[in-house]
Amino acid sequence: MQSRLVLTLLLLAFAAPGANAQTLSAQQAQALLAMRGTNAHPAECSRLRRQIDHVYGMQARAKQLGNDHWESRTADHANLLRGVQAARCPNDVPVDEVSEAIVELLKLAAKGAATYFTFGMAGF
């Protein structure tokens, strides 16, 4: 636990100030994933879900108070936690239904093209 904290603090200390939060979280998530190749324990995933919910609550509070800096920092923190959650708890990450529909459409188009260009010999 202490080594994870040190690793996270080091990554935050050396992050470029103009870096986008999604890129930063992806890099940190990759570092955390490399540190431990297996999925996280369900309790850790539950803790991450609670942290993300709390940060989104704080972001709404910052927006309500009109504090732009606090709102942007909490958004960055939420993106960081989402990246960690995506790397450590793949079952908890929401599935984008539009992306899945596009992938299915492309698969169908590829099968149709293979059948068309092989004059039906592709076997689909």
C-alpha positions in Angstrom: 0.0 0.0 0.0 2.8 2.4 0.9 4.7 1.7 -2.3 1.5 2.5 -4.3 1.2 5.8 -2.5 4.8 6.6 -3.2 4.4 5.6 -6.9 1.3 7.8 -7.3 2.9 10.8 -5.6 6.0 10.4 -7.9 3.8 10.3 -11.0 1.9 13.3 -9.9 5.1 15.2 -9.0 6.6 14.7 -12.5 3.5 15.2 -14.5 3.5 18.0 -17.0 1.4 20.9 -15.8 -0.4 21.2 -19.2 -1.0 17.5 -19.5 -4.6 16.4 -20.1 -6.1 14.5 -17.2 -7.2 11.5 -19.3 -3.6 11.0 -20.6 -2.2 11.4 -17.1 -4.7 8.9 -15.6 -3.9 6.4 -18.4 -0.2 6.6 -17.6 -0.8 6.2 -13.9 -3.2 3.3 -14.5 -0.6 1.5 -16.7 2.0 2.0 -13.9 -0.4 0.6 -11.3 -1.3 -2.3 -13.6 2.4 -3.1 -14.3 3.0 -3.2 -10.5 0.4 -5.9 -10.1 -0.7 -7.9 -13.1 -3.9 -9.3 -11.7 -7.3 -7.7 -11.2 -7.9 -5.9 -8.0 -9.7 -7.4 -5.0 -13.4 -6.7 -4.9 -13.0 -4.6 -1.8 -10.5 -2.3 -3.7 -13.0 -2.0 -6.5 -15.7 -1.1 -4.1 -13.4 1.5 -2.5 -12.7 3.0 -5.9 -16.4 3.3 -6.7 -17.0 5.1 -3.4 -14.1 7.5 -4.0 -15.3 8.2 -7.5 -18.9 8.9 -6.3 -17.5 11.2 -3.6 -15.3 13.1 -6.0 -18.3 13.6 -8.4 -20.3 14.9 -5.4 -17.5 17.4 -4.6 -17.3 18.4 -8.2 -21.1 19.2 -8.2 -20.5 21.2 -5.0 -17.7 23.2 -6.5 -19.9 23.9 -9.5 -22.7 25.0 -7.2 -20.4 27.4 -5.4 -18.9 28.7 -8.7 -15.3 27.7 -7.8 -13.8 27.0 -11.3 -10.4 25.9 -10.0 -11.8 23.5 -7.5 -14.2 22.1 -10.1 -11.3 21.5 -12.6 -9.1 19.9 -10.0 -11.9 17.5 -8.9 -12.6 16.7 -12.5 -8.9 15.8 -12.9 -9.0 13.7 -9.8 -12.2 11.9 -11.0 -10.5 11.2 -14.4 -7.4 9.8 -12.5 -9.6 7.5 -10.4 -11.6 6.4 -13.5 -8.3 5.5 -15.2 -7.2 3.4 -12.2 -10.6 1.8 -12.1 -10.4 0.9 -15.8 -7.0 -0.8 -15.2 -7.7 -2.5 -11.9 -11.4 -3.3 -12.1 -12.4 -4.0 -15.7 -15.8 -5.3 -14.7 -16.8 -2.0 -13.1 -16.1 0.2 -16.1 -19.3 1.2 -17.8 -19.7 -0.1 -21.3 -20.3 2.3 -24.1 -23.3 0.9 -26.0 -22.8 3.1 -29.1 -19.2 1.9 -29.5 -20.3 -1.7 -29.2 -23.0 -1.1 -31.9 -20.4 0.5 -34.2 -18.1 -2.5 -33.7 -20.9 -5.0 -34.5 -21.8 -3.0 -37.6 -18.2 -3.0 -38.8 -17.9 -6.8 -38.2 -21.1 -7.3 -40.3 -19.7 -5.0 -43.0 -16.4 -6.9 -43.1 -18.3 -10.2 -43.5 -20.4 -8.8 -46.3 -17.3 -7.4 -48.1 -15.5 -10.8 -47.7 -18.5 -12.6 -49.2 -18.8 -10.1 -52.0 -15.2 -9.9 -53.0 -14.7 -13.7 -52.9 -17.9 -14.4 -54.8 -19.4 -16.2 -51.9 -16.4 -18.4 -51.3 -15.6 -16.9 -47.9 -18.1 -19.2 -46.2 -20.0 -16.6 -44.1 
